Each structure stands twice: as structure tokens, then as C-alpha cells.
Amino acid sequence: MKNSKIPQRIKRFLNSLQKRLKPKVSQETFKLALKKPHSIAYQLIGEKTDRAVPLFEDMDLNLQKAGLKINFKAYLSLTIFATILISFAALILIPCLFVFVFTIPFFPAVLFGVGGSLFAVAFSITGFYFYPIYRADKLKRELEDELPFTTGYMAILASAGVSPEKIFYSISNISVPLTVSEEAKNVVRDINLFGLDIISALEKTSKRTPSERFREMLEGFISTIHSGGNLAAYLREKSGQYMKLKRISLRKFSDTLSVLSEFYVSLLITGPLLLIIMLAVMAMLGGGSLGMLSPDLLLNMLTYLGIPLGSIVFLIILDAVSPKW
């Protein structure tokens, strides 16, 4: 009996030792580490952003359309806080880079730092302002690309006699990651959690969605339920209509892609090659400096700043016009 109690005592001792060794502050530190940047920014400067609220009134609606689950004032606090940090970083790093790497005198380097800091402020505010708009446009394109297949799937379920609530519940549980599944999850959440009926939940979703086609489909869905019409026939008609629109958009995208490819070859391949050859010849001849900007400095700026930034802008434009395959 005594030998059988020894393992139990050892186990109790180890459990008590493990509990004592766990620091009590670790959970609070872990929670602080997991805090999102917008919540930290709101705690630091949230009360001081009231004056800037009228300047960004439409940002709240863009956040809702983009599906970003962030409070408007928290996002505005993050915008201001990140802009301050980026401007100070540019004000310090750019003069150090120009002085120690490009061997430019201190005073012109400081002027470049001030200019770069102002540019960083404008770029940061513009980026934070247009990011919800970009996300809303991306969400719109994804919804409209999925509509032909979504309405066809809904028509099959409606033909089998499935209720509207069960249709959206089935869409929300699709194993394939789809944007329309997230919208269906919001409808199911409004019904199950907030106690709304299917009509009110669909009306709420139609007001929030950035896609005009998806809003039109939901409004027609609501009208068909109200009038007691044939829901399956309505969805089949919408599926055929959206499929035709998808074919047209794919043809337009092929034409747009050919134009963009020509711009890419001209601006980001042929143009930089000509400038690099010209600046290299100017550097060998020992002339052609533009004030404080020597040919070597211009060549470095073109290689390490101009071409990468141009490529990033081209990728953003390409992503903005590309349909979801």
C-alpha cells in the first residue's frame, strides 16, 4: 500500500511545483502582447482624435463596406499614430542614409529628410484612407465573380423546397473558402444571435454590402419572399444573367491586360534600361549632374527606389482590375 501511494504523492508534488513556478503576470503580459495595434493606438491617442473626426466622416462607411471589424475611432487613432511614427522614422533615417551612404553634406541631407518626412505623412494618410476603399472594391469584385455559381447553388436548394434561412445556413457552411460564405455567416449570425427574421437580416446585409449586383439580388430575393413568388425560378434567372455578365467582364479583362502589358514593357523595362544607359554614360563622362544629384546618385535612386516602387504600383493596379478566377 505504501509503495502504491508514492507515485501519487510525486504527481501531487510536481503539480503543486508547476503551479508555483507559473508567474502570475504572464497572463497579463500575454494579453498585452496579443493586443491589436489599433487598440493600442486608441488607448494612447483615442481621446485626442475628436478634431480629426469631421475630416474622415466617410471612412466609417468604407470600413463597414470593406468588412473590417474595426471601430471608426480606433482606426482613425491607428492612422494618426502610425503617421507620426513613420514621419519621425523618415526624418531620422533619410538624413543618416544620405550622409553615411551617399556622402551628401549634412544640411542638404536634413532638407531631404524634412521633405521625405512630409512625403511619408501624405503617403501614410493616403494609404490608410484608401485601404478600406481598396478592400471594399476587392470584396465587391469577389462577390460579383461568385454570384453566378452562388445563385445557381441557391436555385438548386430552393427547387428542393429548402427554406430561405436554411439556404443561407448551407452557404455559410460551404467547405470552400468563399466571400459569399462570409456574407451568409453574417445573415445567420443576425438571425441566431440578434433574433432578426430573415427579411430584416437580408435588408441589413444589402445595406452593408459594397456590391450593387449582390444588393440587387438580395432585394429581389426579399421581394420574391414578400410576394410569394417562385424563388427557384428567380434564382435561376439571376444565375443565367450573372453568367452572361461574367463572360463579358472576362472579355474586357483580356483587352485591359494586353494594354497593361504594353505599359509595363514601356515604363518598367524599356524606360529604366534607357535611363540606366544614359546615366552610366553621363557618369563616365563626368558630367550631367542635376544640382546635388549626381549621375551615380540618380542611378542608385532609379535602381533601388524607382523600379521597385513602380513594380509595386503596377501590381496594385493589376490586382485592382483582375477578376477572381
C-alpha positions, 0 to 999 in steps of 0.5 A: 500500500505504501509503495502504491501511494508514492507515485501519487504523492510525486504527481501531487508534488510536481503539480503543486511545483508547476503551479508555483513556478507559473508567474502570475503576470504572464497572463497579463503580459500575454494579453498585452502582447496579443493586443491589436495595434489599433487598440493600442493606438486608441488607448494612447491617442483615442481621446485626442482624435475628436478634431480629426473626426469631421475630416474622415466622416466617410471612412466609417462607411468604407470600413463597414463596406470593406468588412473590417471589424474595426471601430471608426475611432480606433482606426482613425487613432491607428492612422494618426499614430502610425503617421507620426511614427513613420514621419519621425522614422523618415526624418531620422533615417533619410538624413543618416542614409544620405550622409553615411551612404551617399556622402551628401553634406549634412544640411542638404541631407536634413532638407531631404529628410524634412521633405521625405518626412512630409512625403511619408505623412501624405503617403501614410494618410493616403494609404490608410484612407484608401485601404478600406476603399481598396478592400471594399472594391476587392470584396465587391469584385469577389462577390460579383465573380461568385454570384453566378455559381452562388445563385445557381447553388441557391436555385438548386436548394430552393427547387428542393423546397429548402427554406430561405434561412436554411439556404443561407445556413448551407452557404455559410457552411460551404467547405470552400473558402468563399466571400459569399460564405462570409456574407451568409455567416453574417445573415445567420449570425443576425438571425441566431444571435440578434433574433432578426427574421430573415427579411430584416437580416437580408435588408441589413446585409444589402445595406452593408454590402459594397456590391450593387449586383449582390444588393440587387439580388438580395432585394429581389430575393426579399421581394420574391419572399414578400410576394410569394413568388417562385424563388427557384425560378428567380434564382435561376434567372439571376444565375443565367444573367450573372453568367452572361455578365461574367463572360463579358467582364472576362472579355474586357479583362483580356483587352485591359491586360494586353494594354497593361502589358504594353505599359509595363514593357514601356515604363518598367523595362524599356524606360529604366534600361534607357535611363540606366544607359544614359546615366552610366554614360553621363557618369563616365563622362563626368558630367550631367549632374542635376544640382546635388544629384549626381549621375551615380546618385540618380542611378542608385535612386532609379535602381533601388527606389524607382523600379521597385516602387513602380513594380509595386504600383503596377501590381496594385493596379493589376490586382485592382482590375483582375477578376477572381478566377 
